[in-house]
Amino acid sequence: MAYLTWTRNLDTGIAVIDGQHRQIVAYINQIQDAQLSRNHEVISKVLADTIEYTISHFGFEETLLEDAGYEFTRPHKKVHELFIKRVSEYKQRFDSGEDVAEELHGLLSRWLFSHILNDDAAYVPSVKASLKDFAGNKQKQGLFKRSLSKFFG
């Protein structure tokens, strides 16, 4: 397994999203470190943290897409749902005693960068325009705050 390295071509230009993507990369790299430890409890915790954070990121991202009126929000959500299902299956296999860390690391590595460069890149113009509108119109800032409250409670 190789460590993932963030490169500028992965930046969406949306600071909060880029920060979350970088954190997911850090979690994926932690899977490799955990695998090297050969400690089942450490690997289990890192896998759970990675999945939990990724699901949270998806929820935040989907809220931004909805608020931006992105026309492909539903298909984007579907991609997220399918990915969560697939990763959850790996977690179940791990919990059953199977060593899936290397396989999961490979899947996460390939999927994340492909998803950012293709699926996420497609929504960037819509979300950036929406965020610009929010910043320029005081009334719409309330909508943005409501979006954040959906994510953060």
ZIFENHU-V132014 format. One record per run of one state. SS is the DSSP state (A for helix, B for strand, O for the rest). FROM is the first residue (numbers start at 0). TO is the last residue. If there is no record, write none. Layout:
# ZIFENHU-V132014
<<SS:FROM:TO> <SS:FROM:TO>>
This chain:
# ZIFENHU-V132014
<<O:0:6> <A:7:9> <O:10:13> <A:14:36> <O:37:38> <A:39:67> <O:68:71> <A:72:94> <O:95:99> <A:100:135> <O:136:136> <A:137:151> <O:152:152>>
